[in-house]
Structures are given as structure tokens and as C-alpha cells.
């Protein structure tokens, strides 16, 4: 069998991505089916041995769902407890009171920026989405006006700010200082989140018509139980920030305790995103459940019924992971790296471009950032580039660009916001690209100042 040339692989990958968009958006075929069929078709076109195709696809699905399924389930339960207790409504009322109803979008970008610091994007998303639904309902505005600033805040810290896992990995690769990186990331990240969040949301929200009813939003904004006194703002914030605090502890375990000690192991254990969410969910059963007058049967009912709407989302995220694995196994990812290496570019631009290409190919910001950092770090060290912290920011900015149908975040936003694929491309994909370009331009400006 004649081996497939690199240029052919890149062409096949491009055709696969176009086919995904057309089949889902134009012909309205089930996205899970399309992702699976296109993944298999790409593998066959790339002459991957037929016996290995499904094993690779299943590996990709399993690896992705191993983390995401647990996170989505626990985060949704915690969100449901916030909704049923009135906790989300309490936060929404307090934020609207402080910022004013006309400025609800500014409130959401602030809370997302703070809560998103140690969280994977998906964790922050499922934690904050009940608040976004409630704020949108209370303020009487489009979900996009509130939701887009939320995802912008989460996405900026996801790609740029330590102690986020991807940023921390890049810090290690480039030999950057964590403190400096955080400082520069905030300088770049705050204006980026403002431009891509509240300002972009204000522009795009009136131009996108969402369906009048969102089935997922209803379970968070319509409480079946008899009206109760709302929980306090303090206890509600404590419950939602508990997993954030625990993950921060885990991220700083090696700084706070001696590496290898029992306390170090304990902090890393409770700082794991699944354990942190599990503990917070258990705490919510008391603070937002039993203490609010709900029975154990009520809590069981809430936690069972909230899982059904997440099944489609979880499947889509898993299928995106399967496509990612096929792209790696067929050699498409390697061809993208090889193509980039042919062009001699400055370390900042090379880091951004490599992360961009990896992001478009694999759909994963974390994979894009860590892979690009691993390739660029030796080049930057050899050239004696003096600002490794800026390399972290440039690579992180590139890793966020052009989120599309092979990215789990794309499907989370699409399903929870109740949008079509085309609407998601016009909103979420443009927002992510805005973040990438604005953050990179600001990083270049910072490099000139330094």
C-alpha cells in the first residue's frame, strides 16, 4: 500500500473538518453520528489499518470521558442544588444589585475570571452556568449577553493564567517564573476578557435569535418546590468556591508542604478536580439541601433528574475526543508540526502559530499549549530569548483560537445555550478567536515595553 503523503494528510484533515460543519449545520444530522463517521472516514482515507481504527477512536473517547463525564455529572449536581435551594438566585440578585441590571454582563465576566483561575474550562462552566441562567432570567436579557462574558472570563484564565494546569505546564517547559507569569497574564488577560466578553456580547447578542425556551435552563431557573427563603449570599458563595479553593490548595501543594510528605499527598488528592467537586457536592447536600429544609428524598430526586439533559453533551464531548485521537494516530498532528518548523519565525510568533495549528487540528487548548511549548522551548533557549513568561502567554493565546466542532467546549456551549451549530460558530468560535488575537497583540506590545 502506498503511504499517504504529508500534504495529502493535511488535505484529508481539512476535508474532514469541512464535512463535519456541512453535515451538522446544513443537513442537520446528529452530531455524534457525524463525528463518529467522519473520524472513521478520515482514518480510512489516511490508510490507517482497519483493525486499529475503532481501537484508536474508542481510546480517544474513553480518555476524554474519563475526566469530562465525572466533572459534568458532579458539576451539574452542584449546580442543581444551587438552583433548587435558590442559591443561584441569591447570587444573581446580589450581583444585579451591585452592578445594576444593565451591567449584568460585567458581573459575569468578573465572577468567571475569579472562579476560573484553578479550574479546567469544563469545570468552571458547569459550576457557573446555573448562575448565568438565573442572572439572564432575573435581568430579562438574552442568555448570550450574560453567558458569553462568563465563557470569555473562563477561557482567558484557562489559556493564560497560572495556576491553571496548561499554563503551569508551559511555565515548566519555558523555565518561566510563576509570579511574573501571573502578573503579565493579568495585565494581558483583563483587557482581553473585557473585549471578548462584555463588549463582544453587547454587539452580538441582539443579532442572534435564540429559541424562546431552553430545556436545560428550565431545570435551573424553575424550582418545583414550595417557595422558600433564599439562602445567604455568604453560604452560597462558600459552597460554589469550595472546589475552587481545594483545587488551588492542590495546585500549590508543593509550595505549601514538603514534596512527598503525607500532607503534600493529601493536598494533591483533595485538589484533584473530581475529588474537589465531589466534596463540594456533598457539602451542598447540607448547606443548600438539608439546612434549607429539603429531605433526603428531595436531594435524591434533584441529583437524579439533572443528569438526563447532560447525556447528549457528554457523548458529543467524547466523540470529539475520538476525532482528536484519529488525528494523532493518522499523523495529521505531526504534519502540522513539521510544516510549522519549515518557517523560521521569532519564538513568540512561533509559539502562537504552533499552538494555533494544534488547536485547530486537535480541538484541545491544553494539548495545543503543552505540545507547542514542548517544541518551542528548546528553540527559545537556543536563541537566548529573555522573556519566557511572555512565551507562556503567546502560546496560551494561540491555544484558544477558532474553537470548532472537534472541541468539547464548542458542544458544551452549543447545548447549554441551546444554539445551532451556525449560531455557535458566530458567537463562541468568534469569541475564542477574539481572545487569541487580542491576547497575542497585547503580548507583543508588552514585549516591546519590556
C-alpha positions in Angstrom: 0.0 0.0 0.0 1.4 3.4 -1.0 2.0 5.6 2.1 -0.1 8.8 2.3 2.0 11.9 1.7 2.0 14.7 4.3 0.3 17.1 2.0 -2.5 14.6 1.4 -3.0 14.1 5.1 -3.4 17.8 5.6 -5.9 17.9 2.7 -7.9 15.0 4.1 -8.0 16.6 7.6 -9.2 19.9 6.0 -11.9 18.0 4.1 -12.9 16.1 7.3 -13.4 19.4 9.2 -15.4 20.9 6.4 -17.6 17.8 6.1 -18.3 18.0 9.9 -19.5 21.5 9.6 -21.6 20.9 6.5 -23.2 17.7 7.6 -24.2 19.0 11.0 -25.1 22.6 10.1 -26.5 22.2 6.6 -28.0 18.7 6.7 -28.8 18.7 10.4 -27.5 15.1 11.0 -27.0 14.1 14.6 -23.6 15.5 15.6 -22.5 12.4 17.5 -23.1 10.2 14.4 -21.3 12.7 12.1 -18.3 12.9 14.4 -18.0 9.2 14.5 -18.5 8.6 10.7 -16.1 11.4 9.8 -13.4 10.1 12.2 -13.7 6.7 10.6 -13.7 8.1 7.1 -10.5 10.2 7.8 -8.8 7.1 9.2 -9.6 5.1 6.1 -8.5 7.8 3.8 -5.2 8.1 5.6 -4.8 4.3 5.1 -4.8 3.6 8.9 -5.1 -0.2 9.3 -8.8 -1.1 9.5 -8.3 -3.2 12.6 -6.8 -0.3 14.5 -9.4 2.4 13.7 -12.0 1.7 16.2 -9.5 0.9 19.0 -7.9 4.3 18.4 -11.4 6.0 18.3 -12.5 4.3 21.5 -9.3 5.2 23.2 -9.9 8.9 22.4 -13.5 8.7 23.6 -12.6 6.9 26.8 -9.7 9.2 27.7 -11.8 12.3 27.2 -14.9 10.9 29.0 -12.8 9.5 31.9 -12.4 13.1 33.1 -15.2 15.1 31.5 -18.1 12.7 32.3 -17.3 12.8 36.0 -16.8 16.6 36.0 -20.0 17.3 34.1 -22.0 14.9 36.4 -20.7 16.4 39.7 -20.8 20.0 38.4 -24.4 19.5 37.2 -25.5 18.1 40.6 -23.8 21.0 42.4 -25.5 23.4 40.0 -28.9 21.7 40.6 -28.5 22.1 44.3 -27.7 25.8 43.9 -30.8 26.2 41.6 -33.3 24.3 43.8 -32.2 26.0 47.0 -32.4 29.4 45.5 -28.6 29.9 45.9 -28.1 30.8 42.2 -31.0 33.3 42.5 -29.4 34.8 45.6 -26.0 35.3 43.8 -27.9 36.7 40.7 -29.9 39.1 42.9 -26.7 40.3 44.7 -24.7 40.7 41.5 -27.5 42.6 39.8 -27.9 44.8 42.9 -24.2 45.6 43.0 -23.7 46.1 39.2 -27.2 47.0 38.1 -29.4 45.1 35.7 -27.9 46.9 32.7 -24.4 45.7 33.7 -25.2 42.0 34.4 -22.6 41.1 31.7 -19.9 42.9 33.6 -20.8 40.9 36.8 -20.5 37.6 35.0 -17.0 38.3 33.5 -15.8 39.3 37.0 -17.0 36.1 38.7 -15.8 33.9 35.9 -12.3 35.4 35.9 -12.0 34.8 39.6 -13.7 31.3 39.8 -11.9 30.1 36.7 -8.3 30.5 37.9 -7.6 26.9 39.1 -10.4 25.2 37.1 -10.5 23.4 33.8 -12.8 25.2 31.5 -15.5 22.5 31.7 -15.4 22.5 35.5 -15.9 26.3 35.7 -18.6 26.2 33.0 -20.8 23.6 34.8 -20.3 25.5 38.1 -21.3 28.9 36.8 -23.9 28.1 34.2 -26.8 28.0 36.7 -25.8 31.5 37.9 -25.8 32.7 34.2 -29.2 31.2 33.6 -30.6 32.8 36.7 -29.0 36.2 36.0 -30.3 36.2 32.5 -33.8 35.4 33.7 -33.8 38.0 36.5 -32.4 40.8 34.3 -34.7 39.8 31.4 -31.9 39.7 28.9 -30.6 37.2 26.3 -28.6 34.3 27.6 -25.8 35.4 25.3 -25.4 38.8 26.9 -24.7 37.1 30.2 -23.3 33.7 29.1 -20.7 35.0 26.6 -18.9 37.2 29.2 -18.9 34.2 31.5 -17.2 31.8 29.0 -14.8 34.6 28.0 -13.6 35.0 31.6 -13.2 31.3 32.0 -11.4 30.9 28.6 -8.9 33.7 29.3 -7.8 32.2 32.6 -7.9 28.7 31.0 -5.3 29.7 28.5 -3.2 32.4 30.1 -3.2 32.4 33.9 -1.3 30.1 36.3 -2.1 28.1 38.4 -4.3 26.8 35.6 -2.8 23.3 34.6 -2.0 24.1 31.0 -0.3 27.4 31.9 1.6 25.7 34.6 2.9 23.1 32.2 4.0 25.8 29.8 5.7 27.6 32.7 7.7 24.5 33.4 8.6 23.9 29.7 9.8 27.5 29.2 11.5 27.8 32.6 9.4 30.9 33.4 8.8 32.4 36.8 5.2 31.7 38.1 4.9 35.1 39.9 5.9 37.1 36.8 3.7 35.0 34.5 0.7 35.6 36.7 1.4 39.4 36.8 1.9 39.6 33.0 -1.1 37.3 32.4 -3.4 39.6 34.4 -2.1 42.7 32.5 -2.9 40.9 29.2 -5.9 38.9 30.4 -8.1 41.6 31.9 -8.5 43.8 28.8 -8.8 40.6 26.7 -11.7 39.3 28.8 -13.4 42.7 28.6 -13.1 43.0 24.8 -14.1 39.4 24.0 -16.7 39.2 26.9 -19.0 42.1 27.7 -18.1 44.3 24.7 -18.5 41.5 22.1 -21.6 40.1 23.9 -23.2 43.6 23.7 -22.5 43.6 19.9 -23.5 40.0 19.0 -26.4 39.3 21.4 -29.1 41.4 19.6 -28.0 39.7 16.3 -28.6 36.1 17.4 -32.2 34.9 18.0 -32.2 32.0 20.5 -35.3 29.7 20.9 -37.8 31.1 23.4 -37.4 28.0 25.7 -34.2 26.3 26.8 -34.8 22.9 28.3 -31.6 22.8 30.3 -32.1 26.4 31.6 -35.6 25.4 32.9 -34.3 22.9 35.4 -32.0 25.6 36.9 -34.5 28.5 36.9 -37.8 26.9 37.6 -38.0 25.4 41.1 -40.7 22.9 41.7 -40.7 23.0 45.5 -42.8 25.5 47.5 -41.3 29.0 47.8 -38.6 29.2 50.5 -36.4 31.8 52.0 -33.3 32.2 49.8 -30.0 31.0 51.3 -27.5 33.7 52.4 -25.0 35.1 49.9 -22.1 34.0 52.1 -23.0 30.3 52.4 -23.8 30.1 48.7 -20.5 31.7 47.7 -18.7 29.4 50.1 -20.3 26.3 48.6 -19.5 27.3 45.0 -16.0 28.5 45.8 -15.1 25.4 47.9 -13.9 23.3 44.9 -12.0 26.4 43.6 -10.2 26.7 47.0 -9.5 23.0 47.2 -8.0 23.0 43.6 -5.9 26.0 44.5 -4.6 24.1 47.5 -3.8 21.1 45.3 -2.0 23.4 42.7 0.2 24.9 45.4 0.8 21.7 47.4 4.5 21.6 46.5 4.9 25.2 47.7 2.9 24.9 50.9 4.3 21.5 52.0 7.3 19.3 51.6 7.2 17.3 48.4 6.5 13.6 49.1 5.1 14.2 52.6 1.7 12.9 53.8 0.3 16.4 53.9 1.5 17.1 50.3 -0.2 13.9 49.1 -3.4 14.9 51.0 -3.5 18.4 49.4 -2.9 16.9 45.9 -5.7 14.4 46.5 -8.3 16.9 47.6 -7.1 19.3 44.9 -8.0 16.8 42.1 -10.9 18.4 40.2 -13.1 15.3 40.6 -12.5 15.0 44.4 -12.9 18.8 44.9 -16.2 18.7 43.1 -17.3 15.6 44.9 -16.5 17.2 48.3 -18.3 20.4 47.3 -21.3 18.5 46.1 -21.5 16.6 49.4 -21.2 19.8 51.3 -24.0 21.3 49.1 -26.3 18.5 50.2 -26.2 20.0 53.7 -25.7 23.8 53.1 -28.2 24.0 50.2 -30.2 20.9 50.9 -30.9 19.6 54.4 -30.2 23.0 56.0 -32.7 24.6 53.6 -35.5 22.2 54.7 -35.2 19.6 51.8 -35.5 15.9 52.6 -33.0 13.2 51.6 -35.7 12.1 49.0 -35.8 15.6 47.6 -32.0 15.7 47.2 -32.0 12.2 45.6 -34.7 13.4 43.1 -32.7 16.5 42.2 -29.5 14.7 41.6 -31.1 12.0 39.5 -33.2 14.3 37.3 -30.5 16.8 36.5 -28.3 14.1 34.8 -30.6 13.3 31.9 -30.0 16.5 29.9 -26.2 16.1 30.1 -26.2 12.7 28.3 -26.1 14.3 24.8 -23.4 16.8 25.8 -21.2 14.1 27.3 -21.5 11.9 24.2 -20.5 14.8 21.9 -17.5 15.7 24.0 -16.4 12.0 23.9 -16.8 11.9 20.2 -14.7 15.0 19.8 -12.0 13.2 21.8 -12.3 10.2 19.4 -11.7 12.5 16.5 -8.7 14.0 18.3 -7.2 10.6 18.7 -7.7 9.7 15.0 -5.9 13.0 14.0 -2.9 12.0 16.2 -2.8 8.3 15.1 -3.0 9.1 11.3 -0.1 11.5 11.6 -2.0 14.7 10.8 -0.7 16.3 14.0 2.9 15.5 13.1 2.5 17.0 9.7 1.2 20.3 11.2 4.3 20.4 13.4 6.7 19.6 10.5 5.0 22.3 8.3 5.5 24.9 11.0 9.2 24.0 11.6 10.0 24.9 8.0 9.3 28.6 8.6 11.9 30.4 10.7 9.9 32.7 13.0 10.5 34.6 16.3 9.9 32.4 19.3 6.8 34.5 20.3 5.2 34.1 16.8 6.3 30.5 16.5 4.7 29.6 19.9 1.5 31.3 18.9 1.3 29.8 15.4 2.2 26.2 16.6 -0.5 26.4 19.3 -3.0 27.8 16.7 -2.4 24.9 14.3 -2.5 22.3 17.1 -5.7 23.8 18.5 -7.5 23.7 15.1 -6.3 20.1 14.5 -7.0 18.6 17.9 -9.6 20.9 19.4 -7.9 20.8 22.8 -6.4 24.0 24.2 -4.4 22.0 26.8 -2.9 19.7 24.2 -2.2 22.7 21.9 -0.5 24.7 24.6 1.6 21.8 26.1 2.6 20.4 22.6 3.6 23.9 21.2 5.5 24.7 24.4 7.5 21.5 24.2 8.5 22.3 20.6 9.3 26.0 21.0 11.1 25.8 24.4 14.4 24.4 23.0 14.3 26.9 20.1 13.7 29.8 22.5 16.5 28.6 24.8 18.9 28.2 21.9 18.2 31.7 20.7 18.5 33.2 24.2 15.0 34.7 24.3 14.9 36.8 27.5 11.2 36.7 28.5 10.0 33.1 28.9 6.9 34.4 30.7 5.7 36.1 27.5 6.2 32.8 25.6 3.7 31.2 28.0 1.2 34.0 27.2 1.8 33.8 23.4 1.4 30.0 23.4 -1.7 30.2 25.6 -3.3 32.8 23.3 -2.7 30.6 20.3 -4.2 27.5 22.1 -7.6 29.3 22.3 -8.2 30.2 18.7 -11.0 29.0 16.4 -12.8 26.5 18.6 -15.0 24.4 16.3 -16.6 21.0 16.0 -13.7 18.9 17.3 -13.6 20.8 20.7 -15.6 19.6 23.6 -16.1 23.3 24.8 -17.9 24.0 21.5 -20.5 21.4 22.2 -20.9 22.4 25.9 -21.6 26.0 24.8 -23.9 24.9 22.0 -26.0 22.6 24.0 -26.3 24.6 27.2 -27.0 27.9 25.3 -29.5 26.0 23.1 -27.9 27.3 19.8 -27.5 25.8 16.4 -24.0 24.9 15.1 -24.0 28.1 12.9 -25.0 30.3 15.8 -22.3 28.7 17.9 -19.7 29.4 15.2 -20.9 33.0 15.1 -20.7 33.5 18.8 -18.4 31.1 20.7 -15.9 30.5 17.8 -15.6 34.2 17.1 -15.2 34.9 20.9 -12.4 32.4 21.2 -10.6 33.8 18.1 -11.0 37.4 19.5 -9.4 36.2 22.8 -6.5 34.6 20.9 -5.8 37.6 18.6 -6.2 40.3 21.2 -4.1 38.5 23.9 -1.3 37.9 21.3 -1.3 41.5 20.2 -1.2 42.7 23.8 1.6 40.2 24.5 3.6 41.6 21.5 3.0 45.1 22.9 4.2 44.0 26.4 7.3 42.5 24.7 8.1 45.9 23.2 7.8 47.6 26.6 10.0 45.1 28.3 
